[in-house]
Amino acid sequence: MTELAKAYFRWYRGSTNDEWARDRVEEIFDEDLDKAWEITLELIEAAPSKECLCYIAAGQLEMLVSNCGKEVIDRIKSEARQNNKLLFAMTGIYIDEKNPICDEYLRFVKEQIGFRTSDDLVDLPDRVSKLPSSHE
């Protein structure tokens, strides 16, 4: 996990010393779609709790789908076929029905969930089960 990802989750947990990480992630989203996709995947992979994973889903992943859906849908689908954490995150975003990829996205998620057991859907490290369920 990069220092950016570590600092981002420290910021998420309340560290004002790590606000730079949130700012840097926002800059990446403003600068470059490929890097935005990469940092989103990194944050999903590094999420230290289900709450953090849901936060990334409703934040970075939702922004990508909402703002760049046509450009990223193939990447998302390709990665999600083998990445249970990404698939889990995909279930936590709001996608507007006017979004041109809405039907394809929802169909894909439902199809992929059908191929997985509930245990498969959250491919988080064992340490997550020991974490509290709220932001402490």
Backbone bond lengths (Angstrom), bond angles and torsions (degrees), N, CA, C in turn:
res aa  C-N    CA-C-N  psi(-1)  N-CA   C-N-CA  omega(-1)  CA-C   N-CA-C  phi
1 M - - - 1.448 - - 1.531 108.02 -
2 T 1.316 116.12 134.93 1.459 119.77 -179.80 1.522 111.26 -75.88
3 E 1.304 114.91 164.24 1.463 119.94 177.10 1.530 110.29 -62.33
4 L 1.323 117.06 -34.45 1.461 120.17 178.13 1.530 110.63 -60.43
5 A 1.315 117.28 -47.27 1.466 120.35 179.52 1.526 111.04 -64.10
6 K 1.327 117.06 -43.64 1.470 120.01 178.36 1.520 110.64 -59.04
7 A 1.329 115.54 -47.46 1.464 120.17 -178.44 1.529 111.06 -66.53
8 Y 1.312 117.26 -35.70 1.461 120.90 179.49 1.531 110.24 -60.70
9 F 1.311 116.57 -45.23 1.462 118.86 179.96 1.523 112.48 -73.85
10 R 1.318 117.69 -28.24 1.474 118.78 172.23 1.529 109.11 -65.67
11 W 1.342 116.50 -42.14 1.464 120.08 176.38 1.530 110.02 -60.37
12 Y 1.310 117.16 -45.53 1.457 121.83 179.61 1.528 110.93 -56.59
13 R 1.315 116.15 -37.25 1.467 121.59 179.67 1.531 112.60 -80.81
14 G 1.355 117.48 -0.79 1.459 119.69 172.69 1.509 117.18 117.34
15 S 1.321 119.17 2.83 1.459 121.27 -178.71 1.530 111.07 -76.76
16 T 1.322 116.28 113.12 1.466 119.63 177.31 1.528 111.40 -72.69
17 N 1.326 116.93 -19.65 1.469 120.22 177.45 1.520 112.11 -69.09
18 D 1.313 116.73 -15.77 1.466 120.32 -175.59 1.533 113.34 -110.83
19 E 1.328 116.31 19.10 1.464 119.27 177.11 1.524 111.76 -60.16
20 W 1.323 116.27 -25.82 1.458 120.17 178.22 1.528 111.26 -57.24
21 A 1.321 117.09 -32.67 1.468 121.03 -178.20 1.523 109.98 -67.36
22 R 1.327 116.85 -45.04 1.468 120.06 176.24 1.532 110.19 -59.36
23 D 1.331 115.65 -44.25 1.466 120.25 179.86 1.520 111.26 -62.18
24 R 1.326 116.96 -41.05 1.464 120.70 -179.12 1.522 111.05 -66.83
25 V 1.327 118.27 -40.99 1.458 120.89 177.41 1.526 109.56 -61.80
26 E 1.322 117.78 -42.35 1.469 120.93 177.12 1.527 111.26 -61.60
27 E 1.329 116.99 -41.29 1.468 120.70 177.50 1.522 110.86 -61.46
28 I 1.318 116.36 -43.00 1.466 120.39 179.48 1.527 109.94 -59.01
29 F 1.315 116.98 -42.15 1.465 120.47 179.16 1.520 111.88 -64.87
30 D 1.320 117.24 -31.39 1.458 121.08 178.77 1.524 112.51 -78.85
31 E 1.333 117.00 -21.97 1.456 121.29 -171.61 1.525 115.05 -95.69
32 D 1.333 118.02 -43.81 1.452 118.89 -164.71 1.522 111.43 -155.44
33 L 1.323 116.82 120.79 1.459 121.69 -178.54 1.529 112.14 -62.22
34 D 1.326 117.53 -43.00 1.465 120.04 -179.79 1.525 111.47 -61.41
35 K 1.313 116.54 -43.66 1.465 119.85 178.84 1.527 111.14 -69.01
36 A 1.334 116.86 -34.71 1.463 120.08 176.92 1.526 110.19 -62.68
37 W 1.325 116.87 -41.88 1.464 121.33 176.88 1.526 109.97 -62.74
38 E 1.327 116.82 -45.29 1.461 121.27 -179.15 1.530 111.85 -61.93
39 I 1.339 117.56 -44.93 1.463 118.98 -178.58 1.530 110.49 -69.85
40 T 1.326 117.09 -32.84 1.462 119.66 176.68 1.521 110.14 -63.16
41 L 1.326 117.06 -46.28 1.467 120.16 177.40 1.523 111.35 -61.96
42 E 1.318 116.37 -41.44 1.458 119.36 179.66 1.530 111.05 -62.99
43 L 1.327 116.79 -43.42 1.463 119.92 179.88 1.528 111.35 -66.54
44 I 1.321 116.99 -38.03 1.467 120.03 176.70 1.522 109.66 -62.72
45 E 1.313 116.76 -46.63 1.463 120.80 -179.25 1.531 111.41 -64.46
46 A 1.320 117.04 -37.49 1.466 121.60 -174.65 1.522 113.49 -87.21
47 A 1.312 118.39 -7.65 1.469 121.00 -175.96 1.528 110.58 -52.35
48 P 1.336 117.43 119.92 1.456 120.43 -175.50 1.528 114.63 -83.91
49 S 1.326 117.66 -1.40 1.466 120.59 179.09 1.522 108.78 -155.67
50 K 1.311 115.21 165.00 1.460 119.61 176.20 1.521 110.52 -62.95
51 E 1.334 117.14 -37.92 1.462 120.59 178.91 1.523 111.13 -61.92
52 C 1.321 116.68 -42.22 1.463 120.06 178.07 1.528 110.68 -64.65
53 L 1.313 116.22 -40.89 1.462 120.45 178.56 1.531 110.36 -62.30
54 C 1.305 117.20 -43.14 1.466 120.99 178.27 1.525 111.22 -65.27
55 Y 1.325 116.46 -35.56 1.468 121.00 177.58 1.533 110.60 -63.37
56 I 1.325 117.05 -43.67 1.465 121.18 178.09 1.526 109.72 -65.93
57 A 1.323 116.63 -39.52 1.467 120.37 178.38 1.520 110.54 -59.14
58 A 1.325 116.67 -49.56 1.461 121.34 -176.33 1.527 112.27 -76.86
59 G 1.313 116.53 -11.27 1.462 121.32 179.94 1.513 111.55 -105.28
60 Q 1.333 115.71 -91.90 1.459 120.81 -173.56 1.524 113.43 -61.71
61 L 1.323 117.53 -47.29 1.464 119.17 -177.90 1.528 110.77 -64.27
62 E 1.314 116.45 -42.95 1.465 119.79 178.94 1.527 111.23 -63.21
63 M 1.330 117.78 -39.24 1.473 120.52 176.94 1.516 110.93 -61.17
64 L 1.327 116.48 -44.76 1.468 119.35 179.26 1.524 111.15 -60.03
65 V 1.313 116.59 -47.85 1.466 120.64 -177.72 1.525 110.45 -66.16
66 S 1.324 116.95 -42.05 1.463 120.69 -177.48 1.522 112.60 -70.34
67 N 1.313 116.61 -41.64 1.468 120.52 -173.15 1.521 114.56 -94.88
68 C 1.324 117.55 -25.50 1.462 120.78 -173.15 1.523 111.39 -136.42
69 G 1.309 117.15 29.78 1.457 121.77 -172.55 1.514 114.69 -50.10
70 K 1.320 116.81 -50.56 1.465 119.74 -177.71 1.524 111.75 -63.03
71 E 1.323 116.01 -33.15 1.460 120.45 -178.18 1.524 112.97 -77.11
72 V 1.341 117.45 -24.63 1.466 119.47 -174.09 1.524 115.16 -114.83
73 I 1.306 119.05 -8.85 1.464 119.93 -173.30 1.525 112.50 -59.10
74 D 1.318 118.02 -41.15 1.465 119.15 179.54 1.523 111.85 -65.47
75 R 1.325 117.14 -38.90 1.468 121.20 177.51 1.523 110.26 -64.60
76 I 1.324 115.40 -44.75 1.458 120.20 -178.75 1.523 110.11 -61.48
77 K 1.310 116.69 -47.76 1.466 120.16 -178.46 1.524 111.36 -63.97
78 S 1.307 116.39 -43.45 1.460 120.13 -179.71 1.535 110.87 -60.61
79 E 1.306 116.79 -46.41 1.468 121.07 -179.23 1.528 111.38 -68.77
80 A 1.321 117.09 -41.34 1.465 120.72 -175.49 1.519 112.56 -67.55
81 R 1.313 117.90 -21.60 1.467 119.80 177.76 1.524 111.63 -62.34
82 Q 1.325 117.01 -25.07 1.462 120.34 -178.97 1.525 113.22 -123.30
83 N 1.324 117.41 2.21 1.459 121.06 -174.98 1.531 109.10 -121.18
84 N 1.320 116.28 99.67 1.460 121.16 -176.82 1.521 112.90 -65.42
85 K 1.320 117.16 -34.28 1.465 119.42 178.69 1.530 110.46 -65.49
86 L 1.313 117.12 -40.67 1.460 119.79 177.35 1.527 110.13 -64.39
87 L 1.312 117.41 -44.67 1.464 119.81 179.26 1.526 110.15 -60.17
88 F 1.321 117.29 -44.10 1.461 120.26 176.61 1.526 110.18 -58.37
89 A 1.327 117.24 -45.34 1.469 121.35 179.12 1.527 111.12 -61.85
90 M 1.317 116.56 -35.57 1.467 120.22 -179.33 1.524 111.81 -62.81
91 T 1.317 117.40 -25.74 1.465 120.34 179.36 1.523 111.52 -77.00
92 G 1.334 117.70 -9.70 1.452 121.31 -174.39 1.512 115.28 -105.84
93 I 1.317 117.44 15.27 1.459 118.11 179.31 1.523 110.32 -109.37
94 Y 1.317 114.15 157.09 1.462 120.33 172.20 1.519 106.65 -96.71
95 I 1.311 116.53 127.83 1.458 120.71 175.86 1.522 107.84 -122.92
96 D 1.298 115.37 120.47 1.461 121.76 -178.06 1.519 109.78 -64.71
97 E 1.318 116.23 137.86 1.468 119.80 -179.36 1.526 112.16 -64.80
98 K 1.330 117.86 -16.39 1.468 121.53 176.88 1.531 111.70 -82.37
99 N 1.317 116.59 -12.40 1.458 120.85 178.37 1.530 107.62 -64.78
100 P 1.339 117.86 129.04 1.467 120.19 -176.33 1.528 114.77 -59.43
101 I 1.310 118.31 -19.65 1.468 119.86 179.79 1.520 112.77 -101.97
102 C 1.306 118.14 4.77 1.469 122.04 -174.93 1.526 112.11 -52.24
103 D 1.316 117.86 -55.04 1.467 120.29 -177.09 1.521 111.93 -61.57
104 E 1.324 116.48 -45.09 1.470 120.88 179.50 1.526 110.80 -61.78
105 Y 1.319 116.61 -44.08 1.461 122.24 -179.24 1.529 110.80 -61.01
106 L 1.330 115.95 -52.95 1.463 119.95 -177.45 1.518 112.32 -64.39
107 R 1.317 116.74 -39.01 1.466 120.95 177.71 1.527 110.34 -62.38
108 F 1.327 116.11 -43.50 1.463 121.11 179.54 1.532 110.96 -61.94
109 V 1.332 116.87 -48.08 1.469 120.47 -178.21 1.522 109.98 -60.07
110 K 1.318 117.06 -47.26 1.469 120.12 179.87 1.523 111.18 -61.91
111 E 1.306 116.74 -41.78 1.467 120.83 178.98 1.523 111.07 -62.45
112 Q 1.317 116.95 -47.22 1.461 120.96 -177.31 1.520 111.85 -67.28
113 I 1.315 117.38 -38.64 1.463 120.01 178.19 1.522 110.04 -62.85
114 G 1.314 116.80 -33.84 1.454 120.86 178.08 1.520 113.46 -63.64
115 F 1.332 116.94 -23.65 1.463 121.69 -179.74 1.525 113.11 -88.88
116 R 1.315 117.52 -6.88 1.463 121.20 -173.43 1.517 111.04 -118.13
117 T 1.308 115.86 152.01 1.456 120.15 172.47 1.525 107.86 -85.21
118 S 1.309 117.29 165.39 1.465 119.61 179.31 1.524 110.69 -62.06
119 D 1.323 117.59 -31.38 1.468 120.22 177.21 1.523 111.44 -65.92
120 D 1.333 116.95 -32.05 1.461 120.79 179.88 1.521 112.38 -70.24
121 L 1.321 117.39 -29.62 1.453 120.52 -169.07 1.512 114.03 -68.98
122 V 1.290 118.43 -22.62 1.457 119.54 176.14 1.514 107.87 -120.59
123 D 1.299 114.73 93.00 1.447 122.11 -178.49 1.532 108.70 -91.74
124 L 1.327 116.33 61.47 1.456 121.45 -178.12 1.523 110.01 -100.47
125 P 1.316 116.10 153.97 1.476 118.99 177.82 1.527 110.95 -60.20
126 D 1.314 115.96 156.71 1.464 121.19 -179.57 1.525 112.12 -56.48
127 R 1.310 117.15 -31.01 1.461 119.47 -176.77 1.527 112.49 -62.27
128 V 1.337 117.64 -23.94 1.459 120.37 -178.68 1.520 110.96 -62.51
129 S 1.310 117.05 -38.43 1.461 119.18 -178.38 1.525 112.03 -64.35
130 K 1.310 116.74 -18.40 1.457 120.61 -179.44 1.522 112.71 -93.76
131 L 1.329 117.12 -6.91 1.463 120.49 -178.77 1.522 110.36 -82.56
132 P 1.329 116.98 150.32 1.463 119.54 174.77 1.521 110.02 -65.89
133 S 1.313 117.02 157.36 1.455 119.95 -175.94 1.519 112.99 -87.58
134 S 1.314 119.58 -2.41 1.470 121.00 179.05 1.518 109.65 -120.76
135 H 1.317 115.33 167.84 1.473 122.03 177.71 1.515 108.01 -75.98
136 E 1.280 117.00 107.77 1.476 118.28 179.70 1.486 109.90 -105.06
